[in-house]
């Protein structure tokens, strides 16, 4: 049965909270897609002759992953904050490691136990020579334990959206669909 414009608007108004939830989850879905892309870049990383460049490139991918992952579980406007308790028990330690890494290394620069800095001063010939020393934990390639967590989050969001769509279909008697296509090549 076709609905007129007034009936369609009434349905959209009645179910605006569910529609808003889906809209907010879309930002999280986008973040997880980005995370999975950057993870695939780490996973398929090929060493070059420029070791410093390689290290900085890997660090850029890890930074992108960690910052985006932290946003999923942080309060912000426009997206749904995911709660820690949605993470399966077998993935919780990986989740906590990523969140702690985000807090210590990226959000509160320098609090990480694997982050060490020192400034050595030498006085030679009436001149102070400053020798900075910094040691930072790097991920060389893609940590294998991260991948199941990222896959789980993709599936969680897919299920979240489809549960809402199924309820809307059931309550309204109208089919609700979300576009679905083939997974990107990096997944």
N, C-alpha and C positions, 0 to 999 in steps of 0.2 A: 504494500500500500504506500503510495507516494505521499509525502508530507508537503504542506505549503510552507512558505517562508516563515510565517508566524509560528507554526508548530515546530519548525526546525530551530528557531531562536529560543523557544520555550525549553526545548530539550537541552540545548547548549547551556542555557542559564541554569537549569535544574542540576546539571552534571558538571558545572564549571570547576568544582574542586577536583574531581577526577581528571578532567582535561588539564587543569593546571599542574597536577602531580606528574602527568605524562610529559608536559612541556618542560618541567624542571629536570626530569630524569634524562631528557634528551641531551642536556649539557654534560651530564655524567657519562652518557653513552659515547659522546664525542671525545671526552677525556680518556676513556678506556680505549677507544680506537687509536688515539694518539699514543697512549702508553704502549699498546701492543705493536704499533709501527716502530717506535723507538727501540723497543725490546728486540724486534726482528733485526733492526740495524745492528744492535750489539751482538746478537746471535750469529749474524752473517758477516761480522766485521772481518775485513782482510787487512792484515798488516802491510804497511808501506815501508819505504826506506827512511821515513821521517818519524822517528820514535816519539819525539815531543808532540808532534801534530797528532799522532795516533792516540796518545794519552789524553790530550785535550779533547779530541773528538769523542772518545769513549766517555770522558767525564761529562761532556755536554749531553750525551744521550742519557746517562744516569741521572744527571740533574733534572732533565726534562721529565723523566719517569717519576722521580721522587717528588718533585714539586707538584706535578699533576695528580699523583696518587694521594698526596696529603690534602689537596683541595677536595677530593671526593669525601673525605671524612672531616672536613672543617666547615665551620659555619660561613656561609656566604650568601649573597643575594643572587637570585636567579636560578640556582640549582638546588637539588635536594641533598641535604647532608646525609650521607650514609652512616649508619650506626655500626660500631665495632662488632656488635653481637650478630650481625648478618654473616660474618666470616665463619666458615666451618671450623670446628676445633682442630682438624688436621692442618689447616692453613694459618691458624692464628699466630704462631710464632714468626712466620714470614711476614705477616701483616704488621705485627708489632715491631719487627726489625725495620721495615720500611718507614713506619711512622716515627720511630725513634731516630732514624737516620735523617728524616726530614726535619725534625725538631732540632737536632743537635748540629747538623752540618749546614743546613740551608736556612732555617728560620731563625736560629740563634747562633750565628756564626762562631765556631770555635769551641763549642761545648762537648764535642764528640771525643770519646776516649782515643779514637784512632786519628785524631787531629792533634798534631804537636807542632808548636812553634817555639822558636828560641832566637834570641838576638845576641850574638857574641861580639864583644868589643875588644879590639886589640889597639894598643897604643904603640905606634911605631914611628920613629923619627918625627916627633911632635905632631903626629896626625892620628886621629881615631879612625880605625878601619872597622866598618860595620859589616859583619858577616851574617846575613839573615839565613835562618834554617827553618824549613817547613816540611812536615811530613803529613801526607794526607792519604787516607785509605782510598784506593782506586779499585774499581771493578774492571778486571781484564776480561772483556767479553760479557756474555749474559749469564748471570747467576741462574742455574737450572731450577732452583727452588722457587723462583719468582713466577715462572710461566704458568703453573697450575692455578696460582692465585689470580692472575690476569684473565685466564680462561674462565674461571669461576665467576668473576665479576661480570664478564660479558654475558654469561648465561643468566646470572642473577637479574641483570637489567632487562634482558629479553623476556624472562619470565614475569618480571614486575609489570612491564608494559602490557604483555598479553593477558595477565590476570585482570588488569583493569579493563581491557578491551572485552574480555569474556563476560565480566560483570555488567558492563554497559550494554552489551548485546542482549544478555539475559533480561535486564531490567527494562530496556526500551523496546525490545522486540525488533530492533534494527541491527543489522550487521555492522560492526565496527572493525576496521582493518588498519594495520600499520604496514607501510611499504616494506617489502622483504625482497632481497636480492642475493646474489652470490657473495660469499665472504671475500674481502680484499685478498690480494695475492700474498700478502705478508702474514696472513693468519693460517 
